[in-house]
């Protein structure tokens, strides 16, 4: 959801590499998009961080 442009910087957090995790799309230090990969029930959390500048942990 959000802007999933391959030209943007990405940061990923995987529970199981390339099987379950989240890919964040960043522009100017802000989260512009979030790709949930086999991660269920996190849509509201993803929406909440789009546009924020908080550090991803």
Secondary structure as the mmCIF struct_conf table of DSSP 4:
data_model
#
loop_
_struct_conf.conf_type_id
_struct_conf.id
_struct_conf.beg_label_comp_id
_struct_conf.beg_label_asym_id
_struct_conf.beg_label_seq_id
_struct_conf.end_label_comp_id
_struct_conf.end_label_asym_id
_struct_conf.end_label_seq_id
STRN STRN1 UNK A 2 UNK A 2
TURN_TY1_P TURN_TY1_P1 UNK A 6 UNK A 7
BEND BEND1 UNK A 8 UNK A 8
STRN STRN2 UNK A 9 UNK A 16
TURN_TY1_P TURN_TY1_P2 UNK A 17 UNK A 19
STRN STRN3 UNK A 20 UNK A 27
TURN_TY1_P TURN_TY1_P3 UNK A 28 UNK A 29
STRN STRN4 UNK A 30 UNK A 37
BEND BEND2 UNK A 38 UNK A 38
BEND BEND3 UNK A 41 UNK A 41
HELX_RH_AL_P HELX_RH_AL_P1 UNK A 43 UNK A 49
TURN_TY1_P TURN_TY1_P4 UNK A 50 UNK A 51
HELX_LH_PP_P HELX_LH_PP_P1 UNK A 54 UNK A 56
#
